[in-house]
Amino acid sequence: MTRRLWLPLGLLALAAALACALSITVGSAAISVSDVWGVISGQGSDLQQTLILELRLPRTMAAFVTGGLLAVAGALMQVLLRNPLADPYVLGLSGGAAVGALLAMLAGLGSLVISGSAFAGALVATLLVFGLAHGTGSWTPSRLLLTGVVVAAGWGAIITLMLAISPARRLPGMLYWLMGDLSYAGTPWPAMVLLALACLLVIPLGRSLNVLARGPLQAAALGVAVRPLEWAVYVLASLLTAVAVTTAGSIGFVGLVVPHMLRLVLGNDQRLILPACALAGGTLLVLADTLARTVIAPEQLPVGVITALLGVPTFLYLLYRSR
């Protein structure tokens, strides 16, 4: 990539590092940068090592990778549907994941089974939407979008029914999961590997995605294999969304606002936008989670509430500017 592409990515990487450092040092018990460095170098007290290595660092990395997954999935969905207002949840993937997770919670199962159930629900939603949109012929972006909206409405009705019949002792955990909560996020490293592999995969496809964003006819005229590329984008975006929802629950607006904002600033070159989304989305969610942990400490807010409060006015402002 040229210097024009590397410079924004370097600045975003620096912002991501600073956001992660802030998240690790700020909290109900403040930790200095020297203490963090001491723990990294193998020194520091047992309390500091537990607080940093077992609590704050995994949560910070989970927030970063979840934000990155959602932002990259949002950018891919917007290319696939050729709609700048599309986001990772538009096809009902979060609804399927929520139904799977809530069923596991109702059964009183552990967090590992809840994560597996959420992932299975997201995959079922993916197959359902793709099968209904494909039908006996080929799907189009508008058909896929409309099918996803209808399926998402159906998942929403099932979720409402489950909440209505659930015992009272189960409701707080279920509601927190639906709002997005990183308190019980599992190990972030498999999701981090997936995010890195996804970025390495889509960067070589950047030129083809740039052409695809202009329309399938123009892409086909320029030699792009449109249908295999669209299938690959759909499967990859669905997988990224499923892993993100499995990691932290339903967190809105990250996959909608971040790609839209970056396109206004950096242009529409997918070779730059997709890796930039991974860094900017991760940075945004790390900062939102830090705010959720500290704004009413020692109590914690669901991070989905913070992203919604930040995302709604930001998106309205971006829409106003785009006029």
PyMOL commands that set and color helices and strands:
alter all, ss='L'
color gray80, all
select helices_A, chain A and resi 3-25+33-40+46-81+93-106+111-134+141-165+168-179+189-202+206-212+216-221+226-248+254-266+270-294+303-322
alter helices_A, ss='H'
color red, helices_A
deselect
rebuild
show_as cartoon
